[in-house]
């Protein structure tokens, strides 16, 4: 039972030691990476919207052809 009380300080010492090993990005790197993420997100968003638009109008076009063919 006495080991339980001792494990907590050791755990927090380990967490602090690992935290001190973190290499934080510079402000310049952070800005570049943020711009890259926003740019890629916008491009993928536009790609998804355009594909959705093409599929939707493609299906509507095929439905019109089928409706005209059936009549």
Buried (B, 14 or more C-beta within 10 A) or exposed (E): EEEEEEEEEEEEEEEEEEEEEEEEEEEEEEEEEEEEEEEEEEEEEEEEEEEEEEEEEEEEEEEEEEEEEEE
